[in-house]
């Protein structure tokens, strides 16, 4: 369907009949101002423009400094406001207002959210902003306090992203209203994209890059400097895998290999948890490190939901004892619970084990690319060569300009009286400038201007020794800078030395441990296949007791007590089996249930047991009439039933392999 778009047909914006468009009088003829276009074409064009705007200007990081535009603008604005690590904190509301008004014409809440993330130690492996106040937690309801309460300033590592920004190392462009300029990228003296990672959703694409260890990444970058053809596999000798700020475990290396080789992969994360024995025989599971971006609140709620739905057994209480920035989630177990079985179920059914989907998409020359490890570091190293080259050229030009002025001052000292007399005799500055550039002085325009800018007192106090020492230092600096610019090996050495300085100052120990992947462990992998005696009482109490609790007795022995039951109760079934075997339990309603023997709570020999309704979904008037044990379900075996009404049924034993719990 065609869509109309207004345009002017004449330079002066009037219609052919002389009436102004939209003026009074007869109904205006707008035919000369309408350009019919296809709505499909307009939608394609508009959506493409919108998509590219989101991709390039908002959602994806630049491979060079690892920052999205909003983060870059926040950091540069704070640097411009001199909110340095040794200065007092400033209100976040003031910073957000300055960023929004000068550089980033979008919502203040989005800017504040981006700022807060750069403060959070649980989000950033190396936070770039030093915050003062409540900047939130990992939970969905733990957002930062209002920006009018919190304060911030640049962190020490953020200055390494800014290093050299005033030395023409990067390009500047006009801001959105052309009132000032902003950098297109920061100099970035360390590979921030890998160190702190990035997350964002664009249009038709997204990025999800995990954080890594600063020391390992710098070692890999130095290796790329020395070996430009290094592959991702080569670099894995240095970068062992992601290093999340919350620690935890990475299970297996396959996900890491996929991510480093292709830019895509799924990395399994697991919480660090230990089984502790408390007082009075209490057993508890204590979680001290959580998977990245997993909150204690979400884990606690999930556990409570599973326990309430009877999908998770053995848990008595969940308590958050975290304090002082240290994670401590305490899961207290019931007395008859097997801690290893409960822990395995927690990993299977709760966010204590999750996965991080790596999708390493970043902007390369303004175009989104999926990058492997070698490509990311290769682009970064190439960028650093450009930064150091531009900085060296800037410093070289500055040193040469100063050396030229110092040479002029040394010549001026040799004829100081004549210089002063010439200046005094000149009618004005232009005349003096011309005289100093003429014989016998022959100063250059720069030298003459510098001499004229000096007061008479300064001219007369010029010391030759100081100037000669300064000139010697400048010539040494010039030679060094020219060597850097003329020798690629020296250029690489400078970059490596600067990276080494950052490593020595800021790198710390790896927090995330890469360990083997145990795979999908079943409960039987965690419990010994010991011999058990399983008993069922007429009142419906079941228990499992180690067979060792019943000692062999000779003829005439007195026996031992097998259970303490109520007077009207008695043992109906006894099954001698093993922990990994199956139990088939038949009810009075003709239903059969299946349990693993290891799922029956272990009790003392004299204990009464656990009500079977806590293990099986029995109806109110339903009870267990018979129980048998079996290791497997062979097809050539059969099960025969007979009822008190004289009915008989024969069923293939293999049919019971499909019975419900």
N, C-alpha and C positions, 0 to 999 in steps of 0.2 A: 504494500500500500504506500503510495507516495507521501512524503512528508515535506512541508514547506519550511524554508529558512529565509529570513529577511536579509536583504542586502540593498545597498544604494546603487541606483543605475547611473546617477550623474555625480560629478565631482562635488557639486554644491549641495547635494542631498535633496533637490526639489524634483517634482514630477514634471512631465512634459508640458502640462497645461499651466504651470506656474504656481499651483497651489502647494503649500507645504504639506508633507505627509502628516496625516492625523490632524490637520487643521479643520476649521469650521466650514460651514457651507454644505454643498452637496456631498453625497457619499463619495469618499475618496476612491480613486482607481489605483489599486496597489499592484496591478499586474506587472508593472515595471520593476517592482521591488521583491518579487517572489521568485525563488529559484527552486523548482521541483527537484527533489532527490529521493532515491529509494531508501525507505526506512531500514532495510537490511544493510545497505552500505553504511548508513549513518551509525547504526548500532555496532557494526563491526569496527568502524573507525573509533568510535567513542570508547568501546570496551577495550580495544587494544591500547589506547592512550591511558586509560585507567589502569590496566594491568601493568604496563611498563612503569607507570608512576609508583605503584605499590611495590613492584619488584625492585626497582632501582633506588627509590627515594625513601622507602620505609621499612620493608620486611627483611631484606637480605643483607648480610655483612659484606664488607669489602675484604678480599683475600689479603690485602696489604696490611691493614691495621686491625682487622677482625671486628670492626665496629659498624653498626647501623648508623644512619644519619642522626637519629635522635641521641644516641649515646655520644657520638662524636661532637655534636653541638653542645651537649651538656658539659662535657669535659673541657671543650675549648672556651665556652662561656665562663666557666669557673676559673680557668687559667687566665682569661682576660680580666676577670674581676680580682685577680691575685689572691684567690682563696687557696693558698699554698699550705703544705703540711705544717709549716712553722707559724702560720697565722691563725687567728681565732676562727671558730666555726661561724657560719652565716646561716640564717633561717632558710630552710628549703623553699619556703614560699617566695622569698626574694629571688633565689636562683631560678626557680621555675618560671617566675614572671619575666626575668631577663631573657631566658632562653626562648620563651614563647614570643616575646615582643620583638626580639632582635633576629633570631635565627630559625625558629621552628614554629610556623604558624598553624599549630594544631592544638588539640585539647590539653589543658593543664594536667588533667588526671593521667593521661598517657605519658606525659613528660615526667611526672612525679613517680609513676610506676617504674619507668626506665631508670630513673635516678636511684630509687630505693633498691632495685635489683643490684646495682653496682656497689651497694653498701653491704648487702647480705652475705655473710660468711658461709651460709649454707647453699647459696646459689652460685657464687663466684669462687673459683679455686684461689684466686688472688684478688680480693676486692680492690677496686680502683678509687673508691670514694670512702673517706673516713666519716662515719656518721655519729651523731650524738642524739640519743633518744630512741624511741621504739620504732624500728623499721620492719616489724612483723616477724612471722614464723613460717614454718612449712605448711601449716594447715590452711584449708580453704577459707576459714574464718579468722585467720591470724594476719590480717593486712597491716601495713604500717600505720602509725598514728597520722593524724591530719598534718599537712605540710606546715601549718602555722606553728606547730609544736616542735618539729624536728629540725636539726641543724646539720650542716655538712661542710666539708672542705675536701680538697684533693688528697688522695693517699700518696705515699711516696712512690709507689710503682707507676701511678698515673703520670708522674713527671717524666718517666722514661718514654712514655708515648709521645710526650710533647717536646722532648729534647731536640733542639735545633729548629724548631718551627719558625723562629725569628731570623733564620739564616738562609732563607730562600730555598729550603729543602723541599717544599711542597707548593703546589699551585693554590692560589686563592681566587675565589669567584665572588661576584656580588651576592649579597643575601637576598631574601625574597622580595624586599622592597627597595633594593639598591641603595640603602643608606650606609652600608658598611660592607666588609668582605668577610668571608669565612673560608677555612681550608677545605679542599676537596677530600683530603685524607690526612691523617696524622703521621709524623715521621716514624713512630713505632719502633723503638730500639729492641723490642723482643716480640716473638711471634704470638701476639695476643689471641689470634683466632683459635689456635690450638690450646693455648694455656687456659683461657677462660671459656672457650666454646661459644656457641650461639644457638638461639632458637627463634624461629619466626615462621609465620604462615603468610605466604604471598597469594597471588591469584594463579591457580594451576600448578603451584609448586610450593615447597616448604623446605626449611633447613633445620637440622637437629644435630649439632656438633657437640660432643661431650668435652669437658675440660680434661687437661692432661697436666702432668708434672712439669713445672718450669725447668728444672735442671735437666730432665731427660729431653725435653723439646729443644733446649739450647744446644745440648750435645749433638742432637741430630742435625740441627741447622748448621753447626760448625762442620759436621761431616759433609753436608751438601756443599758448603763453601769449598772444601778441599776436593770433593768428588762429585762434580755436577751430574754425572750419569748414575748416581746411586738410585737404586730401586726402593720401593716400599719395603720389600723384604729385608734389604740391607739396613734400613732405618729402624726396623723392629728390634735390632740389636740394642738400640738406645731407648726407644719409646716402647715400654713394656705393655702399654694399654692405657685406657682412660684412667684418670686419677681424680675421683670425685671428692668434693669438699666434705661430704658426710662420711667418707670412708667406705665401709662395707666390703663385700667380696664380689669379684667378677668370676663367674663359673665358666671355665674352659677358655680356650684361645680361638676357637673357630670363628666366633662373632667378631673378635678383634681382627683376625686375619682378613675376613671379608671386608670389614670397614676400612682397614688400612690399604687393602689392595684395590678396592673398587669404589670406595666412598659410601658404600651402603652395607649395612649389617645389623644384626640383632644381638645385643650383648646382655647376657643374663646377669642380674644383680641379686645378691642375697644378703640379708642382714647378718650381723655378727651376734650370735646368741650362745649362751652357755647355760648348762644345767647346774644349779646350785642346790646343795642340801642345807636347809634351814634348821631352826630349832624344832624340837619335838618331832623329828622325822619329816618335816615339811619339805616338799620338793618344789622348786620354782625354776622357770626359764627366765633368764635376764637378757634383754636385748640392749646392747650398748652402741651399736652403729646401725643406721637405717639406710636402705637403698636411696639413691639420689632422688630428690623431689617426692619422697614418701613421708607423710606426716604420722606422728604417733597417734593423733586423733583418728585418722582414717583407719589405721591398723586396729586400734581399740574398738572402734565401732564395728568393723568387719568381724572381729572375734566375737563380740557380743551378739551380733546378728546370727552367726553360725551356731553359737551355743544355744541361743533361744530357739532356733529351728531344729535343734537336735542333730545338726550336721557335723558337730565337732564335740568330741567327748573328752573328758578328763580335766577340764579347766574349771577351777573354783572361783578365781577372781583375776581381774586385770587392773593394774595400778601403774600410773605414770609417776615415777620418782625422779624425773629429770630436773636438774638444777644447775645453775652456773654455767650454762652452755653445754653441759654434759648430758648425753642421752642415756636414759635408764628406764626401760619399760619392763615391769615385773609381772610375769604371768604365773600365778600360783596354781598348782595342780591339786587334784583330788588325791587322796591317799593311795587309792588303788590304780592310779594312772601310770602308764609307762611313759616316762619323760621323752625318750627318743621317738616313740610313736607319735606323741602329741606334737613334738617339734617338727617332725616330717610333715604332718598334716597341716601345720601352720604355714610351712613353706609352700605347700600345694594350694592352699585355699585362701591365703591372705596376701596383702601387699608386702609381707616380709620377704617375698621373692618376686621380682618383677623383671622386666626387660627394658632396655634402652635402645630404641630404634635409631641407628645412625643414618643420617642423610646429609652428607657433607656437601651442601650447595652454597657457593659463595660467588660474589661478583668478580669477574676477571675482565678488566677493561670495560666495565659497565655491562657485561653480559653474564647471566647466570650459568655456572658450570658445576657439574658434580666432580669433585676432586678427590684423588687418593692422597695418601700421606706424602709421597714424594712430590706430587704436584703442588700441594699446599706449601711445603717448605721451599720448593724450587721457586715459586712465585714470590715468596717472602724474601728469599736471598737476593733475587734479581732486583726487587724493590729497594733493599738496603744498599745495594751497589749504587743505585740511582741516587738515593738520599745522601750517602757519604760523598759521592762525586759532586753533587750540587752544593753540599755544605763546604767541601774542600775548595771548590771554585769561588764560593762567596768569601771564604776566609782568605784565599789567595788574593783576590781583587782588593780586599780591605787592607791586607798587609802591604801589598804593592803601593796602594794609594798613600798609606801612612809613611812608608819608606821614602817615597818621592817627596813628601812634605818635609820629612826629617833631613833629607839631603839638601833641600832648599834652606832650611834653618841653619844647617852647618855652614853653608856658603854665606848666609846672611851674617853669621857671627864674624867671618873673616873681614867683612866690610860693613860692620855695624854702623859706624859713624856716617858713612855715605848713604846707607839705607835710610837712617833716621832723617838725615838732612834732606834727602829727596822727598820723603813723605811730608815733611814740614813745608817744603817749598811748593808742593802741589796744591792747586786750588780746591780740588774736591777728590773724592774717592776714585772716580773713573780716571782722572788725570794721574793720580798716584799709581793706579793699577797699570796704566799704560807705561809709565816711567820705569816701574820695576821690571816690566817685561822687555824693555829696550836695553841696549848696551849702556853701561858695561855690566849690568846685572844679569840680564837674560833669564830671569825666573819664568817658570811656566805660569799659566793663569792660576792653577791650583795653589802653587807655592806663593804667588804674590797675594792672592786672596787670604791665605792663612796668615801671612805676615801682617796684612792690614787689619785682620780681625784681632790681633794681639794688641794689648795696651802697651804704652811706652815703657811702663815699669817691667812688664813681662819680657819685652824685647831686650831690655838692658840686663836682665837677670838670666838670660839664656846661658846654660852651662854646656860646654863642649863635651865634657866627659859623659854626662848623662845622655846626651843625644847620640854620641858614638856608641854607647852601650845599647841604647834602644835600637839603633840601626843594625847593630850586629845581631841582636835577637830577631829582628824582623827579617833579615836576610837568611838566618837559619830557618825560621818558620817558612819563608817562601820556598827555600830549597826542599824542605820536608813535604810541603803541600804539592809542589810540582812533581816530586817523586811519587806521591800517592796517585796523582792524576795520570802520571805517565807509566805506571807499573801496576798491572792488574794484581800481581802477587801481593804488593804492598797494600793495595786496596782491600783485598780479602783479609789480610792480617789485621788491619784496623777494625774491620767488622767483627772478626773473631775475638779480638781483645775486648771490644766493647760488650759483646755478648757474654764473655767470660766475667767481666766486672759485674754485670747484672746477676749472673748465676751465683757468684760468690756472695752477693749482698742479699738476694731475695729468695733463692731456692731453698726448699726444705724437703723433708723426708716424704716419700710416697705414703699416702693414706689408704688407698685402695689396694687390696691384695688380690693378685690374680692367682687363682687356684684351679685344680682340676674340676671338671663337671661330673658329679656323681650320677648324672642322668635322672630319670624318673624312678627314684627308689621306692620300692614297695615296703609295706610294713614289715614283711618277712625279712627284708634286708637288715632290719634294725633289731630283730628279736631272735635269740638263739632258738633252734628247733629242739627244745628240751622236751622230755617226757612229762605229760601232765595227767592229772586225774580231774575230770570235770564232773561235777555233781549237780543234779536238779532236784529240788524238794517239791513235795506235793503242793505247797503253798506258792510255788513259783520263784524260789530263790536259787540262783545259779552261781557257781564259783569255780575257779580253776586253782588247783593246788599242785605244787611240784611233786612229782612222784617220789622224790627223795624223802618227802615228809612221812611216807608210809614205809616203815622198815620191815624187812622180812622177818617173820617169827616162826619159831619151831612149834611142834605139836604140843598142844596144851597151853599155848600162850594166852595171855589175858587180853591182847589187842589194845588199840589206842582209840581215843575218841575222834571220830571223823567230823563232827559238827555239833554245835550247841543250837538246837532247834527249839521252837515252842512246843508245848506239850502235844498239841493236836497236829503238828507237822512231822513229816518223816521223809527220808530220801527215797525218791521214786526211780531215778536213773543215775547210773555211774558209768562213765566212759573213760577208758584208759587210752589216751591218744598222744599226739605230739603238737607242739605249738603251731606248726605250719599246716596242720591238717584242718579239714572242714568238719563242721558240726551241722547236721540236719535236724531241725526241730519241728515236730509235727503237732499241730494244734487240734483241739476238739472240733473245730469247724472245718477240718479237712485241708487246712492250708499248711504249707511247708516253708520254713525259713532257713536260710543258710548263714552261718557265721564261721569266721576263722577261730580256731581254738584260742589263738593269742588275743582275740578281741574280748574274750571273757575275762573280767577283772580277776587278777591274782589275789588270793586271800590267804590268811593263815589257816592251818588245818582245822582249827576248831571254830573258825568264823562261820557266821550264818550264810553269808553270800550277798549278792546284789539281786534286787527284784528284776526278773527277766523283762518286765514291761519297760525298763529303762534301756534295754538293748534292742527290743523288737517292737514294731508298731502293732501291738495287739489291740483288738477290739475290747470294749469294757467287759464283755462276758466270755472272752476267749482265754484259754489256758493251754499250756504245753502238756501233751499227753505222752510223747515219746521223744527220745533223743538218741542219735547214733553218730559215730565218728567215722570218717574215711579220709584217705590220703588223696585219692583221685576218683574218677568216675568211669571205670572201664565199660566199654560197650557190650561185652559179653557177660556182664553181671546184671542181676535183676533184683528188684525189691518186691516182696510179697506182703500184702496187708490182709488182715482178717478182722472183721468187726464183731461186736457182741451180738449183732443181729444175724451173723452167719454169712456175711458177704465177704468175698475174697477178690483181691485185685493184684495183678502182676504187672510191673512197669519196668522198662529198661532203666538201669541205674543211671545211664548217661543223661536221661531226661532231667535229673535233679541238678545237673551242672548249671542249669539256667534259672534255678529258683531264686526268689528275691531274698533280700536280707531280712 
